[in-house]
Amino acid sequence: MPANKTKTDAERQEIDPVFKDVLTFNFRQLDVPIQTQVEVSRLPRTMDALVILKQPNKLEKVRLETVFSYFRVYNQVEFKGKEDLLTRAGYRLILGRTNLYLGEEDISAKEMTVTIISARKPRKVLYQCPDDVRWENVGAGHYVSTDSLPVHLFVCNELVIEPKNYPLLLFAASKEKFRQFVEQIVYEDNTIFIHYAYFIDYELTEEVLEMAGKQSTYQKNIELYMKKYGKVLLRGLTPEEILRELEPETREKLKQLIKDQDEKQN
């Protein structure tokens, strides 16, 4: 790892594309568009994701079929992985992006929501934030701030293992919680989420599949699912993120192919 690159930086580069891919796939299943890496102002600040729901029927669909039952028209979603703990300063920076977006787009705070998905429980944010911030526990792993613009915080480690929570349970920092989740999706033969689980923890997922005697079945099923959903999954990634996921040899072949095509056109 380069001297100027921290473990947190490396972890975000590895896990962030998976989070955005999962979120994008989840919303595309509902035929709801989602933007990732949304720039706010000219400052080097981006939201992890933004979901805009101007059509009442799509807003209702999201509220009924996902954990985001509180969504409004404009919905900011931020992700904090297990090596990227949410801090009090980080919490304020997230709200800073929110306010920049509200100001630049001239949107009322009543039309917007802020959601933070945190792999671990950010105790200092929940229990040691400034006096003007109070949190209420409104469900297992779900907290809401009492700010003028409420912030919804989901702690992946504390979520109940049920289908609506699957996109968030993938990012649980607790190995035991993640194992329980993988055991459940393997039991259900949920190939899409098994595919994502491989990205998060390959060895543990392989172990659970082997114990369930489903390794060979899974390999066949994943090929069918990738044919059906592969293009949808890739839509959630930028070209840079796709390249990062490729093996070095494949990456070089792709670069050569592009070069050859350019030469033919010229």
Secondary structure, 3 states (H helix, E strand, C coil): CCCCCCHHHHHHHHHHHHHHHHHHHHHHCCCCCCEEEEECCCCCCEEEEEEECCCHHHHHHHHHHCCCCCCCCEEEEEEECCCCCCCHHHHHHHHHHHHHHHHHHCCCHHHEEEEEEECCCCHHHHHCCCCCCCEEEEECCEEEECCCCCEEEEEHHHCCCCHHHHHHHCCCCCHHHHHHHHHHHHHCCCHHHHHHHHHHCHHHHHHHHHHCCCHHHHHHHHHHHHHHHHHHHHHCCCHHHHHHHCCHHHHHHHHHHHHHHHHHHC
